[in-house]
Amino acid sequence: MNVVASPRIAPAPAAAGPTPGGPPATADSRAERRRPWLTVLVTLAVIAAVLAAVARGFYRDGPLEPDAPTGQGSKAVVQVLEDLDVDVDVNRHTADAADAVRSGRTVLVTAPSGLSAEQLTALAEAQVDGGGKLVLVQPDFVTLSYFTPEISPTGSVRTATDVEAGPDCSALAHEARRVHVPGADGLHGASTLYRTEGSAQGCFAAGEGALVAQVEGILVLGSADLVTNDGISEADNSALVLNALSESGELTWYVPSKGDPMGASGQTLLAYLPRWAGPLALWILTVAAISLVAIGRRFGPVVVEPLPVTVRPQEIVLGRARLLQQSSSRDAAATALRSAAATRLADRLGLRHESSLDGLLATLAPHVDRSAEQLRELLGPTPVTSDQDLVRLAQDLDRLEKEIDR
């Protein structure tokens, strides 16, 4: 029985990577090997963005938002208040906040300086009508004017510091001995100090004012950072905020919303300006307009333009001569005649134009029958007092040039 051996087939070389001694991998092949890593990175970035968006959707992030766990939020304050059996609800419309004040609840206004005049008036009237308390977080002068004239801003704290409660604070300290404010790096910038008058009382004094002020039905906090997640744990901030907000057992957390019907027209910058600012601005605009008109009408530099026609030299000479004659400028005419004659004489004698008068006279002396004094009187700056002297000068210069030509 004959056995025929079948030929063995050698395995093909692997396609991945170049063979030793073979041609190098091309740029396309290297780019293809990098694409899986790029795809993985893009996929991870998309997944991370989606997860962040989903996580953010469970709460509203913003300054003093009651559900925000971020540093500028106030979720920690709200949770502790609820643990203390305080009834906390959140309102975003001014009408609801006014109803809460009118019913006797404590209403925390997180951004009073951004409210319109209509909103501030509604809250002030509700506080007067009802028995509730308004807690205003860092209000400005215009905002406070709607509620009480006995509290007004007087300064600020621009450096991070601890402020001690004075001996006159009594119940206004709310069992806090000192509070901490971050200075100019605060949530709303530097903390605000307030001056108190009449029946108003201040606490945590620093400089010319106090960080906390109170008058009947109105409590003012000079720093928004006292109520944030980052600031509540500093010093005795928690004692001040929690005791102040939990006194009545009912708290309405009012966060102004852009969709509030009463907040359609917020306070403009003009509301913060004094009365004399309008006339001053009008005067400045008038002066600026007059200055612009005056500058616009000022003559500019002389513009040199080419003459549209060709003027013959004789006409220029005659025109200049008439101008000199009308102004009786005999010395100027004599200077022009002598300068022209000296230039022509220097050319004929081979002298440079910038040569001095003495050099020209020394060169002329051997060629003419005139003395050095006569030449100096003729070519030098001798005054000319009459028209006859000027005519005589021109004739003498002409004869001098003819002598040189001989």
Secondary structure, 3 states (H helix, E strand, C coil): CCCCCCCCCCCCCCCCCCCCCCCCCCHHHHHHHHHHHHHHHHHHHHHHHHHHHHHHCCCCCCCCCCCCCCCCCCHHHHHHHHHCCCEEEEECCHHHHHHHHHCCCEEEECCHHHCCHHHHHHHHHHHHHCCCEEEEECCCHHHHHCCCCCEEEEEEECCCEEEECCCCCHHHHCCCCEEEECHHHCCCCCEEEEEECCCCEEEEEECCEEEEEEECCEEEECCHHHHCCCCCCCCCHHHHHHHHHCCCCEEEEECCCCCCHHHCCCCCHHHHCCCCHHHHHHHHHHHHHHHHHHHHCCCCCCCCCCCCCCCCHHHHHHHHHHHHHHCCCHHHHHHHHHHHHHHHHHHHHCCCCCCCHHHHHHHHHHHCCCCHHHHHHHHCCCCCCCHHHHHHHHHHHHHHHHHHHC
